[in-house]
């Protein structure tokens, strides 16, 4: 049902078009169906037609996640300032850290004290070490950029960190993840074999090399590793295509590159793996795997431990502990009944807590509140 006779304007600021489609499309659809006029401002590469097909206005931006340099950052900031002055949205929705920082500053420059309502969706702050000065600087910069706007976090650790950085607790809303299409990611039959799969960008911090090292110790048991995801040239943390090709030449390791339909991975892999060494927001790849009925092995890090209930839906191991990771893989690889029980429990949990309808409605409750306050 429309909110008003005049459609309020909701503007998403995102770095990449693919990220909007993978992580914010359900929320944008819910806003559209509730009567918002939705605009998406992002770098456009391959998903522009898909965004327009949803009925959203699309505004291409010239920025990228990393590597712009100082002049590139200034150009991007000025481009966003002009965009905000031209569009004059009712609500600005900044998705992830760079849009939250740039968008918050641009809103101040564009509107002064009379800003639109602002939402900063923080998708993960990284490790929780209090001594990490870069993280503290980032937190304080985010607090200044966000001003008095609302902040969405995906796990309790990030919420506690933001409170420690000076955010008022009442401004922070915990919404756990981006939502999973549980009809699309339906429960799949158990596959043959003992394959484990790591789905995501091929980053060192995602534990790609740790996964390969653990599987090397299990080759005699027939365990194989499937890597599904592309290298990320915009990230200094990414493995190169050459490095990934070298991994794929090892016995028992296969690199698929980008996979259009990740269900194809879970039709062949019995176990989902994410030995991340840094704090995630809430890993969508793990939620999709759980929705397909796959048990999970992940590191005991923020975000990962919010998806995995140790001993019930999967197993948690310490980061960078190859022996513990290999032992966990061996435990599940050799026990199909345990895999089935954990997979079923994970599917049930996704249905009750992480379905995209649940996440979209929680977000819409916040947006309606902000719109009501603004008007």
JOKA-V134424 format. One line per field, one symbol per residue. phi: phi as a letter, one per 20 degrees, with the letter a starting at -180 (. if undefined). psi: psi as a letter, one per 40 degrees, with the letter a starting at -180 (. if undefined). burial: b if it has 24 or more other ideal C-beta (glycine too) atoms within 12 Angstrom, else e. A space follows every 10 residues. Layout:
phi->???
psi->???
burial->???
This chain:
phi->.ffbfdffed dedcfcfffg feccfgffff fgfeofeecd dafdccdfff ffffnefddf deebfbnfmf ffffffffff gfffffelff cddednffff ffffffffff cmfeeffcdd eeeqenfdff efffffffff ffffffmdfe cdcdbfffff ffffeoffgf eddecendnc ffffeefdff efncedcddq fedgffngff fffffgfdff enecdddcqe fcfedfeffe gfffffffff fnccdemfdf dffffffdde cecbefdcfe fbffffffff fendfcdbee cgnffeeeeg nddrcdcffm dfffffffff gffecfffgf ffffffffff geccffffff ffffgfffff ffffe
psi->hididhhihh hhhididddd ddeedddddd dddeeihhhh hihhceeddd dddeeihhhh ieiidiedid dddddddddd dddddddgid hhhhhidddd dddddddddd ebegiiihhh hheheaiehd egdddddddd ddddddbeii hhieiddddd ddddeehhde ehhhhgaeih geddgihiih iiafiihhha igideefddd ddddddeedd eehihhhhii igdeheeiii dddddddeei hehhheahhd hedddedehe hihgfieihi chhddddddd defhiihiig iiddeedhhh edeaihiiif gddddddddd dddegddddd dddddddddd dddeiddddd dddddddddd dddd.
burial->eebeeeebbb bbbbbbbbbb bbbbbbbbbb bbebebbbbb bbbbeebbee beebebbbbe bbbbbeeeee eeeeebbebb bebbeebebb bbbbbbbbbb bbbbbbbbeb beeebbbbbb bbbbbbbbee eeeebeebbe ebbebbbebb bbbbbbbbbe bbeebebeee bbbbbbbbbb bbeebebbeb beebbbbbbb bbbbbbbbbb bbbbbbbbee eebbbbbbbb bbeebebbbe eeebeebbee ebbbbbebbe ebbebbbbbb bbbbbbbbbb bbbbbbbbbb bbbbbbbbbb bbbbbbbbbe eebbbbbbbe ebebbbebbb bbbeeeebbe ebbbbbbebb bebbbbbbbb ebbbebbbeb beebe
